[in-house]
Amino acid sequence: MSDRDVGEANRMRYQQTLATDARSAAPGAAVRTVACEALFASELPLAGRLAADEITAAIRDALRLFGRRGCLERVAQEYGDHPDLAIARMRRAVAAVAACAPPEPG
């Protein structure tokens, strides 16, 4: 299997995982998923401590620039091209969004 085939398989697996998670997630979880994807797609370096206003501005800017689908495509592309780096960046994005979001009810 070529590198391109492996990359495409990783992208497809990531998109299938998101689709499955979205069907079973609470409404607030879907919003957080979009926020994490947008933060991942943004140019904001996710190292160190970030202020909530930096995080929300980066999310807003990425969604304006790429749209929701464009953010998702950038995430999928990175998972296909650089899975190890993408995993680390998504973990930091999830942690950053969780740090500045109110807790989910219940």
Secondary structure, DSSP 8 states (H G I E B T S, - for coil): --HHHHHHHHHHHHHHHHHHHHHHS-HHHHHHHHHHHHHHHSS----S---HHHHHHHHHHHHHHHHHHHHHHHHHHHHHH-HHHHHHHHHHHHHHHHHHS-----
